[in-house]
Amino acid sequence: MNGIQAKDIPIFGIHPVEELLALRKQDIEHVYFDKDKKSQALFELIRACRKERLSYNMVPEIKLNALTGNAKHQGVAAFCSVRPYNNTDDLTKIVELKPAPLFVVAASIEDPGNLGAIIRSCVCLGADALLLERKNTVPLNASVSRSSAGMIERLCIVKPRNLEGLIGEYVQKGFSVVGADMENGVDPTQNDFTRPTILVTGGEHRGIPPYLQKLCAGTISIPMSPNAQSLNASVAAALLLYECMRQRGFPNSSL
C-alpha cells in the first residue's frame, strides 16, 4: 500500500481532493482511484496527478472502500503527510543564513522505520534539511513520526516537484553533491564536508537511482569488515552524518 496504513486518515470525494490539489498538493503522499469508475472530474484529477508527479494507483472499488472505511468516496481518496512539508523557499532561507548548509537526500527509502531514523539522525547530527523524492519513498506517516522520536517536527523536510532540477540549481550555487555507495567510493574522511554539501543516500533495495547518481560529483563508501555485506540504510546515513559533523565541529561538545 505504498506505506499507507489503515490508521492514516484519507481525504476522499472529488471536490475535497480537488481542493487539496489546489491548496496543499505538496502534502499529498498518494492518491487512489477506483479503476472502474469513469467521469470527467476523475479524469482531470488523474491528469493533475500526472502533471504534478504525484504517486497514484488505480485500484478495485473494494480496496478503495477498505481505505476509506466504506465512505462515499466518489472514486478517489488522497492521503496526506502527518505534517506539512516545507517548501523550497525554506531551503533558500537556510542558504542565506548559513555559510555551508548540509542537505541530505534520502532516495528510495521504503521502510518507515528507516526514514524515521534518518530524520532523527539528521536533527541530532546537524543536517539542515532532508530532501525526498515524489515517488518511491515511504510517506511521512504515523510510523515514520514514531520512529523519528518526535524529530519529524524539528527538521526542514522538502519533497520538491523536480528533485533533479533543484539539486542542479544548488550545484550552480556552489554545492558539492556526494553519493553514498557500498563499495565504489573513497573513504568518507577523504571528502571535504565543510563546504556546502548535498549528501545523497540510497534506499534499502535500489540504492541511489541513476538520475541522482549522474548528479554526484563524487562517491563515498563506509569501510566495513570483509565479513559484512552492507549496512542498514539508516545506520549508513547516521555514520556519514557523524563524519560530516566531525569535520564541521561538534557544537557545545568536548569531542
C-alpha positions in Angstrom: 0.0 0.0 0.0 2.9 2.3 -0.6 3.5 3.0 3.1 -0.1 4.0 3.7 -1.6 2.5 6.8 -5.2 2.0 7.7 -4.9 4.3 10.7 -3.9 7.2 8.4 -7.0 9.4 7.6 -7.8 9.9 3.9 -9.3 12.9 2.2 -12.0 11.5 -0.1 -14.5 12.8 -2.6 -13.9 14.6 -5.8 -14.3 18.2 -4.5 -12.2 17.7 -1.4 -9.4 16.2 -3.4 -9.7 19.0 -5.9 -9.2 21.5 -3.1 -6.3 19.5 -1.7 -4.6 19.6 -5.1 -5.2 23.3 -5.4 -4.1 24.3 -1.9 -1.8 21.6 -0.4 -0.5 19.4 -3.2 3.0 19.4 -1.7 1.5 17.4 1.3 -0.2 14.7 -0.8 1.5 11.4 -0.4 -0.6 9.1 -2.5 -3.9 9.1 -4.4 -6.1 6.1 -5.1 -8.6 6.0 -7.9 -11.4 3.4 -8.5 -10.2 1.8 -11.7 -13.7 1.1 -12.9 -15.3 4.4 -12.2 -15.3 6.9 -15.1 -16.1 10.6 -15.1 -14.6 13.8 -16.5 -13.9 15.0 -13.0 -11.9 11.9 -12.1 -10.0 12.1 -15.4 -9.0 15.7 -14.6 -7.8 14.6 -11.2 -5.7 11.8 -12.7 -4.2 14.2 -15.2 -3.4 16.6 -12.4 -1.6 13.9 -10.5 0.5 13.1 -13.6 1.3 16.8 -14.2 2.4 17.2 -10.5 4.3 13.9 -10.4 2.2 12.7 -7.6 2.1 9.0 -6.7 -1.2 7.4 -7.5 -2.8 4.0 -8.2 -5.9 2.6 -9.9 -7.4 0.1 -7.6 -10.6 -2.0 -7.3 -13.6 -0.4 -5.6 -13.3 -3.0 -2.7 -9.8 -1.7 -1.9 -10.9 1.9 -2.0 -13.8 1.0 0.3 -11.4 -0.5 2.8 -9.1 2.5 2.7 -11.9 4.9 3.3 -14.0 2.8 5.7 -16.7 2.3 3.1 -17.4 6.1 3.0 -18.9 7.8 -0.1 -15.5 8.4 -1.7 -16.8 9.1 -5.3 -14.0 7.0 -6.7 -11.0 8.8 -5.2 -9.1 9.1 -1.9 -5.9 11.0 -1.2 -3.6 10.6 1.8 -1.6 13.4 3.2 1.6 13.5 5.4 1.2 13.7 9.1 2.8 17.2 9.0 3.1 19.7 6.2 6.2 19.6 4.0 8.5 22.6 3.9 8.9 24.3 0.5 11.9 25.4 -1.5 11.7 28.9 0.0 12.7 27.4 3.3 15.8 26.0 1.7 16.6 29.4 0.3 16.4 30.9 3.8 18.8 28.3 5.1 21.3 29.1 2.3 21.0 32.8 3.1 21.6 32.3 6.8 24.3 29.6 6.8 27.7 29.7 5.1 27.9 25.9 4.5 24.5 24.2 4.6 24.2 20.4 4.7 21.3 18.9 2.8 20.5 15.2 2.8 18.7 13.3 0.0 17.2 10.1 1.2 16.4 8.3 -2.0 14.1 5.3 -2.4 13.6 4.7 1.3 10.7 2.3 1.6 10.7 1.4 5.3 9.1 3.9 7.7 11.4 2.9 10.5 14.4 3.7 8.4 13.0 7.1 7.3 12.2 8.0 10.8 15.7 7.0 12.0 17.2 9.1 9.2 15.1 12.1 10.2 16.3 11.6 13.8 19.9 11.4 12.8 19.6 14.5 10.6 18.4 16.5 13.6 20.9 15.1 16.0 23.9 15.3 13.7 23.4 18.8 12.2 21.8 18.3 8.8 19.9 21.4 7.7 17.3 19.8 5.5 16.1 16.5 4.2 15.0 16.2 0.5 12.7 13.4 -0.6 11.5 12.0 -3.9 7.9 12.4 -5.0 7.8 8.7 -5.7 9.5 5.5 -4.4 9.7 6.9 -0.9 7.6 6.0 2.1 5.2 8.8 3.1 5.5 10.8 6.3 3.0 8.7 8.1 2.4 7.8 11.7 5.1 5.1 11.8 7.7 7.5 10.4 6.7 10.0 13.1 7.1 7.5 15.9 10.4 6.2 14.6 11.8 9.8 14.5 11.1 10.1 18.2 9.4 13.5 17.6 12.3 14.8 15.5 10.0 15.0 12.5 8.7 18.3 13.7 12.2 19.8 14.1 13.6 19.2 10.6 13.1 21.0 7.3 11.7 18.3 5.0 11.1 19.1 1.4 9.5 16.9 -1.4 10.1 19.1 -4.5 8.3 18.6 -7.7 11.6 18.3 -9.6 14.3 17.0 -7.3 16.8 16.6 -10.1 16.3 20.2 -11.2 16.5 21.5 -7.7 19.8 19.8 -7.0 21.1 21.1 -10.3 20.3 24.6 -9.2 22.3 24.2 -6.0 25.2 22.8 -7.9 25.3 26.1 -9.8 25.3 27.9 -6.4 28.5 26.0 -5.3 27.1 22.9 -3.6 29.1 19.7 -3.7 26.9 16.6 -4.4 28.3 13.4 -2.9 26.7 10.0 -3.2 27.0 7.1 -0.8 28.0 3.8 -2.5 28.6 0.5 -0.8 31.9 -0.3 -2.4 33.0 2.1 -5.2 33.7 5.3 -3.3 36.5 6.9 -1.3 36.7 6.8 2.5 34.3 9.5 3.8 37.2 11.0 5.8 38.8 12.0 2.5 35.8 14.0 1.3 35.5 17.7 2.3 32.2 18.1 4.1 33.0 21.6 5.4 31.7 23.2 2.2 28.0 23.5 1.2 27.1 19.8 0.6 24.2 17.7 -0.6 24.7 14.1 0.7 22.7 11.6 -1.4 22.0 8.2 0.2 20.2 5.2 -1.4 17.4 3.0 -0.3 17.2 -0.4 1.1 16.9 -2.2 -2.2 17.5 0.2 -5.1 20.5 2.2 -3.9 20.8 5.7 -5.5 18.6 6.0 -8.6 20.5 6.6 -11.8 19.1 10.1 -12.3 20.6 11.1 -9.0 23.8 9.2 -9.5 24.7 11.3 -12.5 24.4 14.5 -10.4 27.0 13.2 -7.9 30.5 14.8 -8.3 32.0 12.0 -6.2 31.1 8.9 -4.2 32.0 7.7 -0.7 31.9 4.3 0.9 32.0 3.3 4.5 34.8 1.0 5.4 33.5 -2.3 6.7 34.6 -5.7 7.8 35.1 -8.2 4.9 32.6 -10.4 6.7 29.8 -7.9 6.2 27.9 -7.2 3.0 26.1 -4.0 3.8 24.7 -1.6 6.4 21.1 -0.8 7.2 20.2 2.4 5.2 19.5 4.5 8.3 22.7 3.3 10.0 24.8 4.2 7.0 23.2 7.6 6.9 23.9 8.2 10.6 27.6 7.2 10.2 28.0 9.6 7.2 26.3 12.4 9.1 28.6 11.8 12.0 31.6 12.3 9.7 30.0 15.5 8.4 29.7 16.8 12.0 33.2 15.7 12.9 34.6 17.7 10.1 32.4 20.7 10.8 33.0 20.6 14.5 30.8 19.3 17.3 28.8 22.2 18.8 28.9 22.5 22.6 31.0 19.4 22.9 34.4 18.5 24.1 34.9 15.8 21.3 
